[in-house]
Amino acid sequence: MNFRFGISVSKVERVCAGRVFSAVAGIARPHDPTGSRAGARSAQALLTLALFTAVSLLLSSTAPVRAWESPQTFDNIASTRAWQAHRQLLERSPFRNLHWEVLGPSLQGGRIGAIAVPAPGSSTIYAGPGAGNVWKSPDNGLTWTPIFEHESAFAIGDIAVAPSDPNIVWVGTGEVQPRFDGPSFPGTGVFKSVNGGQSWQAMGLSDTQHIGRVAIHPRNPNLVYVAAMGHFWSRNAERGVFRSRDGGKTWQKVLYISDQTGAIDVEMDPANPEALYASAWQMPGGPESGIYRSTDGGAAWKKLTQGLPAGPLGRSHIAIAPTNPRIVYTFLDNAAPMQGEGGRQTVGGEVYRSDDRGDTWRKANTDDLYPVFTTFGWKFCDIQVSPDNENEVYILGNRAYRSADGGKTYQRVGEVIRRVHDTEGTALHLDQHALWIDPANPNRLLLGNDGGIFQSWDRGRTWLHLNNLPIGQFSTVAFDGKDPHTIFAGSQDNGGLYASSTYRPDDAHAANDGWRHLWLDQWTGGDAYTVLPDPADPRMAYFEQQNGAIQRMNLAAGNPSVPGPAVERLAPRAPAGESAWRFAFYTPFIVSQFNPRVLYAGGSVIVKSNNRGANWRAISPDLGEPAGRERDLVHYGAVTTLSESPLMQGLLYAGMEGGDIFVTRDDGKAWKNVSGGLPRKWVSRVIASQYDLGTVYASLTGFRSDDTTAYLYRSTDFGATWTPIAHNLPAEAINVIREDPHRALVLYVGTDAGVYVSHDQGTTWQSLCADLPTTPVEDLAIHPRADQIVMATHGRSLFLLDARPVQALTPEIAAKSLHLFEPRTVALQFEVPLEVNPKPPGRADIFFRLANAQPVRITIADAAGNTVRTLKVDGSAGVNQATWNLRAESGPPVSAGTYRIEIAAGTMQESTTLVVKPAGLN
C-alpha cells in the first residue's frame, strides 16, 4: 500500500522498527471477519494515521534511522558471471600471450576522481582516474605504475588507505558522475589490498555500482564504511551507507533511504570515530537528498535539517575541521528553483557551516557560488578544510576556490602551471574532482581534475602538472595514408591529438611525449570526439566538439589553440526559417570514401556538404524521436552512428539513440527504417560491409537502463532482417564492431571491458584482451597496409597490436603442431650509438603457434649462416610472441640485412626470413 508520499508500508516498517506504526499497522492488516464497512473504515483510519505518524517520524530531524540489514556480501551474481565468462575466454584464447603496446599519449592527462596518500608527508601517491584503473607513484609523481589493471572493474570512485596500516588499501569502484550525455561506467564493488596494491581481493558490494567514499577507522583497519550511490539508471536497494566490522568479509547496510537514493559521502569525526556524517543523494536532485549523522558508529542515523535549505537538494559533500571537529562544512547543490539573470534556474552551489557538530547550520558563503559549477552540481561539490586552520576551506567545481574566512568569500586558486611533459596548454585544466591536503604540510596540495593530477607546494598558487599518466578518455581513432602513417584520436575534455605510428613511449623514456595536440581550448582541454584527417590535404584535419560543432584545423599553422586563426568553423545549421537541426553531445560525421570534399553528419536529420563543410543541406527528414529529459533513454533524439558503404556511393546507414536504424541507397532521397527485430537500445555502431553490398553490422548498448547485455547483429539484406551474432561473448556492452581489411570472415568488437575477435563472421568469439588492462574499448581501427590494430580506450589512452598473426590463423595453421608466422620487416633506429644514453636499436617480433606447451629454441642467423642470436622461450599452447632486440649475442646492434629465423620445438622445425632495414627507413 503506497501513499502520495512515495514511502511504502513495508519500507516504513523496516526503517522505523519498534515504533508505534509497526504495532498499529499490525492491527489494520488482518481480514475483518464481519466484513463491515465500519470495521474496514476503522482499520483504514488506523493505518492512515499510523502511516502519517511514521512519515512524520521518518522525516523529522529527531527521528533516527536504524540499521536494518543483517551482515551479507551484497554481491551481484550477474556481474560475477559476466566477469567469469570474460576470464574464461581470455584463458582459453589462442591469443592470450600476445602483447598490446602502449602508445600513450600521456601529456594530455585525463579525469582523476580519487587521490590517496598513505601517511602525512609521504611521497607515495595513489591516483584513481575516473575510468583508468589505479596508479601508484613512490616518488611524488615522477614515475607511476598501474596496480589495479586486471580486476573486474576499471572505473574508480574512491581510494582509501588505512591510517593504522599503510599496506591496507581500499578501492571503491564505479564513476561517481552520473553523466547524461554518455556512459558513466559502473564498478563491481569494493576491493582490498593488504600489500600496498601488489594484489587485490574483491570484498563484495558489487551491486552498488558507484561508490563515492570509503572511510576506515583510524585504529581498527577492519572497521570500514562505504557510501554507495547504487544504479544510475534504474532502482535498486544496494545503495546507502554500508559498514563492515570484519575487514570486508561481510557488510551491513546501516543507512538506507530508498531504492532511488544513495550515499555519495561518509566522513568520520577525527576526534570520535563513532561519530559519522553521510550525504544522501537522490539523483540528480530530489527531496530525499540530505545530510545525516550517526553518533553510535552507524547503528542509528539522524537527518540534519536545522538551518539547511529545504531543497530539493542535489549532490553534497562534507568536511570536518581537523583542528576543531565541532566545525563541519557541507558544499551542496541547492536545486530549489530560482529565476535569475542569464537563464539561471536553480540556487546552485552553497556552503553551509555548523559549529556544533551538525545540530544547527548557517549559510557560510556571502559570495554567490552559482558560477562554481552552474547547473553541473551532479559533477562536483567536493569540499576540504585545511589541517591547520578551521577557517581555510577549499571547494571544487569547474575551477578550484579557496576561502580564508570560514567559507564567506572565495578566490580562485593560482593557475601558474609547470608540466612534466611540455604542452601548448597554459591554464589550469577545468573540472576539479579530488583534493588532498598534506596534514604534515598544508602547503602541499594534490588536485585531480579532467586534465590529470596537479601538485602544489604553496597552497595552490603554483602547480606542477604530473601529465605523465596515459589515462586519456578517447572516443575515436583514425589514421592517414602516409607511410609511416599518422594516428589521430579524439578525447573527452583533452582535445584532439596525433602522432606518428612509429612512436612508442617505452622507447623514449628520457624524451618528451611524442604526441601533439591537434587543438586545445584556452583552459588546456575541450572535447574532440571525432577526429579525422583530410585524405586530400595532409595539412588539414577535422575535429568535433559538442552538439555538432565540426571544425577544420590547419596543422601546418603550428597553433592548436581554439579559437584561433588556424581553425575554420563548419557547424551545420538549419536554413533560416526552418526548424533547428538537433545534434547530440557526440555528433558522428564522416568523410566520404568516394570524394574527400564530401562530408556527412548526423543529428535529428542527416546533413551533407559537397565543399568540405562550408555549406550543408539536409538529405533526410527528421529521423529522430522527440528529445527527452536529461535522464530519458532518448535525450537528444539524434543520430549516434553513421556509416557509408565502401562498395556503393550513396548507400548510407544511420543509428539512433532510441534503437532505430535507417538506410538509404540513393544518397538520401529515400530512407527506410530497418530496425525491426532489434532491441530498443542505444545504437553504438553501424558498419556497412566492405565485402558484400547487402551486409551490415550493428551493435547496441543498454547503458541507459543499466543493461550490460552484448547486443550484436548482422544483416545480409540491407537491414531487412537481422541475425544475432553475440553468441558466446560475455555480458559486456559493445561499443564498436569492425571488419578485418583482408579477411571477410574476421570481425573485431570492442566492449566495456576489452576486445574480441571472430574468425567465422560472429559464430564464435575469442578474447583478444591478452595483457590489455581491463578497460572500455571505444573505437578500433585496423590499418590495411601496416596490419596494425589501434585501439582507443576510455581511460587508458591508446594501444596497438600486430594484427598479422590474428589475421593469419587459418584452420590449416590451427591444425599444425608448430607454425612460424612470417615476420614483419623492421628498421634499425640508429646505426652508430653516439648518444650517452642511446636509444635501443629497435626490435623484431617473432610469432609462432604451438598445439601444446613446450620449450622452444629460436636461432637467428645472418646471410652467411653465422648464428648471431639464440632465444629460448617457454612456449604455451596457442600463438606466442618472442622479441628480438636486434642485438647480437655479444650485445652490439646487428647490421641491416636479411636474417634467417629458425624455430625448433622438440623434433619439429620451421624457418623463415627477416629483413632488417637501415636506420631511417620503414
Rosetta blueprint (number, residue, H / E / L):
1 M L
2 N E
3 F L
4 R L
5 F L
6 G L
7 I L
8 S E
9 V H
10 S H
11 K H
12 V H
13 E H
14 R H
15 V H
16 C L
17 A L
18 G L
19 R L
20 V H
21 F H
22 S H
23 A H
24 V H
25 A H
26 G H
27 I H
28 A H
29 R L
30 P L
31 H L
32 D L
33 P L
34 T L
35 G L
36 S L
37 R H
38 A H
39 G H
40 A H
41 R H
42 S H
43 A H
44 Q H
45 A H
46 L H
47 L H
48 T H
49 L H
50 A H
51 L H
52 F H
53 T H
54 A H
55 V H
56 S H
57 L H
58 L H
59 L H
60 S L
61 S L
62 T L
63 A L
64 P E
65 V E
66 R E
67 A L
68 W L
69 E L
70 S L
71 P L
72 Q E
73 T L
74 F L
75 D L
76 N L
77 I H
78 A H
79 S H
80 T H
81 R H
82 A H
83 W H
84 Q H
85 A H
86 H H
87 R H
88 Q H
89 L H
90 L H
91 E H
92 R H
93 S L
94 P L
95 F L
96 R L
97 N L
98 L L
99 H L
100 W L
101 E E
102 V E
103 L E
104 G E
105 P L
106 S L
107 L L
108 Q L
109 G L
110 G L
111 R L
112 I E
113 G E
114 A E
115 I E
116 A E
117 V L
118 P L
119 A L
120 P L
121 G L
122 S L
123 S L
124 T L
125 I E
126 Y E
127 A E
128 G E
129 P E
130 G L
131 A L
132 G L
133 N L
134 V L
135 W E
136 K E
137 S E
138 P L
139 D L
140 N L
141 G L
142 L L
143 T L
144 W L
145 T E
146 P E
147 I L
148 F L
149 E L
150 H L
151 E L
152 S L
153 A L
154 F L
155 A L
156 I E
157 G E
158 D E
159 I E
160 A E
161 V E
162 A L
163 P L
164 S L
165 D L
166 P L
167 N L
168 I L
169 V E
170 W E
171 V E
172 G E
173 T E
174 G L
175 E L
176 V L
177 Q L
178 P L
179 R L
180 F L
181 D L
182 G L
183 P L
184 S L
185 F L
186 P L
187 G L
188 T L
189 G L
190 V E
191 F E
192 K E
193 S E
194 V L
195 N L
196 G L
197 G L
198 Q L
199 S L
200 W L
201 Q E
202 A E
203 M L
204 G L
205 L L
206 S L
207 D L
208 T L
209 Q L
210 H L
211 I E
212 G E
213 R E
214 V E
215 A E
216 I E
217 H L
218 P L
219 R L
220 N L
221 P L
222 N L
223 L L
224 V E
225 Y E
226 V E
227 A E
228 A E
229 M L
230 G L
231 H L
232 F L
233 W L
234 S L
235 R L
236 N L
237 A L
238 E L
239 R L
240 G E
241 V E
242 F E
243 R E
244 S E
245 R L
246 D L
247 G L
248 G L
249 K L
250 T L
251 W E
252 Q E
253 K E
254 V E
255 L E
256 Y L
257 I L
258 S E
259 D L
260 Q L
261 T E
262 G E
263 A E
264 I E
265 D E
266 V E
267 E E
268 M E
269 D E
270 P L
271 A L
272 N E
273 P E
274 E E
275 A E
276 L E
277 Y E
278 A E
279 S E
280 A E
281 W E
282 Q L
283 M L
284 P L
285 G L
286 G E
287 P L
288 E L
289 S L
290 G E
291 I E
292 Y E
293 R E
294 S E
295 T L
296 D L
297 G L
298 G L
299 A L
300 A E
301 W E
302 K E
303 K E
304 L E
305 T L
306 Q L
307 G L
308 L L
309 P L
310 A L
311 G L
312 P L
313 L E
314 G E
315 R E
316 S E
317 H E
318 I E
319 A E
320 I E
321 A L
322 P L
323 T L
324 N L
325 P L
326 R L
327 I L
328 V E
329 Y E
330 T E
331 F E
332 L E
333 D E
334 N E
335 A E
336 A E
337 P E
338 M L
339 Q L
340 G L
341 E H
342 G H
343 G H
344 R L
345 Q L
346 T E
347 V E
348 G E
349 G E
350 E E
351 V E
352 Y E
353 R E
354 S E
355 D L
356 D L
357 R L
358 G L
359 D L
360 T L
361 W L
362 R E
363 K E
364 A L
365 N L
366 T L
367 D L
368 D L
369 L L
370 Y H
371 P H
372 V H
373 F H
374 T L
375 T L
376 F L
377 G H
378 W H
379 K H
380 F L
381 C L
382 D L
383 I E
384 Q E
385 V E
386 S L
387 P L
388 D L
389 N L
390 E L
391 N L
392 E L
393 V E
394 Y E
395 I E
396 L E
397 G L
398 N L
399 R L
400 A E
401 Y E
402 R E
403 S E
404 A L
405 D L
406 G L
407 G L
408 K L
409 T L
410 Y L
411 Q E
412 R E
413 V L
414 G L
415 E L
416 V E
417 I E
418 R E
419 R E
420 V L
421 H L
422 D L
423 T L
424 E L
425 G L
426 T L
427 A L
428 L L
429 H L
430 L L
431 D L
432 Q E
433 H E
434 A E
435 L E
436 W E
437 I E
438 D L
439 P L
440 A L
441 N L
442 P L
443 N L
444 R L
445 L E
446 L E
447 L E
448 G E
449 N E
450 D L
451 G L
452 G E
453 I E
454 F E
455 Q E
456 S E
457 W L
458 D L
459 R L
460 G L
461 R L
462 T E
463 W E
464 L E
465 H E
466 L L
467 N L
468 N L
469 L L
470 P L
471 I L
472 G L
473 Q E
474 F E
475 S E
476 T E
477 V E
478 A E
479 F E
480 D L
481 G L
482 K L
483 D L
484 P L
485 H L
486 T E
487 I E
488 F E
489 A E
490 G E
491 S E
492 Q L
493 D L
494 N E
495 G L
496 G E
497 L E
498 Y E
499 A E
500 S E
501 S L
502 T L
503 Y L
504 R L
505 P H
506 D H
507 D H
508 A L
509 H L
510 A L
511 A L
512 N L
513 D L
514 G L
515 W L
516 R E
517 H E
518 L E
519 W E
520 L E
521 D L
522 Q L
523 W L
524 T L
525 G L
526 G E
527 D L
528 A L
529 Y L
530 T L
531 V E
532 L E
533 P E
534 D L
535 P L
536 A L
537 D L
538 P L
539 R L
540 M E
541 A E
542 Y E
543 F E
544 E E
545 Q E
546 Q H
547 N H
548 G H
549 A E
550 I E
551 Q E
552 R E
553 M E
554 N E
555 L H
556 A H
557 A H
558 G L
559 N L
560 P L
561 S E
562 V L
563 P L
564 G L
565 P L
566 A L
567 V E
568 E E
569 R E
570 L L
571 A L
572 P L
573 R L
574 A L
575 P L
576 A L
577 G L
578 E L
579 S L
580 A L
581 W L
582 R L
583 F L
584 A L
585 F L
586 Y L
587 T L
588 P L
589 F E
590 I E
591 V E
592 S L
593 Q L
594 F L
595 N L
596 P L
597 R L
598 V L
599 L E
600 Y E
601 A E
602 G E
603 G L
604 S L
605 V L
606 I E
607 V E
608 K E
609 S E
610 N L
611 N L
612 R L
613 G L
614 A L
615 N L
616 W L
617 R E
618 A E
619 I L
620 S L
621 P L
622 D L
623 L L
624 G L
625 E L
626 P L
627 A L
628 G L
629 R L
630 E L
631 R L
632 D L
633 L L
634 V L
635 H L
636 Y L
637 G L
638 A L
639 V E
640 T E
641 T E
642 L E
643 S E
644 E E
645 S L
646 P L
647 L L
648 M L
649 Q L
650 G L
651 L L
652 L E
653 Y E
654 A E
655 G E
656 M E
657 E L
658 G L
659 G L
660 D L
661 I E
662 F E
663 V E
664 T E
665 R L
666 D L
667 D L
668 G L
669 K L
670 A L
671 W L
672 K E
673 N E
674 V L
675 S L
676 G L
677 G L
678 L L
679 P L
680 R L
681 K L
682 W E
683 V E
684 S E
685 R E
686 V E
687 I E
688 A E
689 S L
690 Q L
691 Y L
692 D L
693 L L
694 G L
695 T L
696 V E
697 Y E
698 A E
699 S E
700 L E
701 T E
702 G E
703 F H
704 R H
705 S H
706 D L
707 D E
708 T E
709 T E
710 A E
711 Y E
712 L E
713 Y E
714 R E
715 S E
716 T L
717 D L
718 F L
719 G L
720 A L
721 T L
722 W L
723 T E
724 P E
725 I L
726 A L
727 H L
728 N L
729 L L
730 P L
731 A L
732 E L
733 A L
734 I E
735 N E
736 V E
737 I E
738 R E
739 E E
740 D L
741 P L
742 H L
743 R L
744 A L
745 L L
746 V L
747 L E
748 Y E
749 V E
750 G E
751 T E
752 D L
753 A L
754 G L
755 V E
756 Y E
757 V E
758 S E
759 H L
760 D L
761 Q L
762 G L
763 T L
764 T L
765 W L
766 Q E
767 S E
768 L L
769 C L
770 A L
771 D L
772 L L
773 P L
774 T L
775 T L
776 P L
777 V E
778 E E
779 D E
780 L E
781 A E
782 I E
783 H E
784 P L
785 R L
786 A L
787 D L
788 Q E
789 I E
790 V E
791 M E
792 A E
793 T E
794 H E
795 G L
796 R L
797 S L
798 L E
799 F E
800 L E
801 L E
802 D E
803 A L
804 R H
805 P H
806 V H
807 Q H
808 A H
809 L L
810 T L
811 P H
812 E H
813 I H
814 A H
815 A L
816 K L
817 S L
818 L E
819 H E
820 L E
821 F L
822 E L
823 P L
824 R L
825 T L
826 V E
827 A E
828 L L
829 Q L
830 F L
831 E L
832 V L
833 P L
834 L L
835 E L
836 V L
837 N L
838 P L
839 K L
840 P L
841 P L
842 G L
843 R L
844 A E
845 D E
846 I E
847 F E
848 F E
849 R E
850 L E
851 A L
852 N L
853 A L
854 Q E
855 P E
856 V E
857 R E
858 I E
859 T E
860 I E
861 A E
862 D L
863 A L
864 A L
865 G L
866 N L
867 T E
868 V E
869 R E
870 T E
871 L E
872 K E
873 V E
874 D E
875 G E
876 S L
877 A L
878 G E
879 V E
880 N E
881 Q E
882 A E
883 T E
884 W E
885 N L
886 L L
887 R E
888 A L
889 E L
890 S L
891 G L
892 P L
893 P E
894 V L
895 S L
896 A L
897 G E
898 T E
899 Y E
900 R E
901 I E
902 E E
903 I E
904 A E
905 A E
906 G L
907 T L
908 M E
909 Q E
910 E E
911 S E
912 T E
913 T E
914 L E
915 V E
916 V E
917 K E
918 P L
919 A L
920 G L
921 L L
922 N L
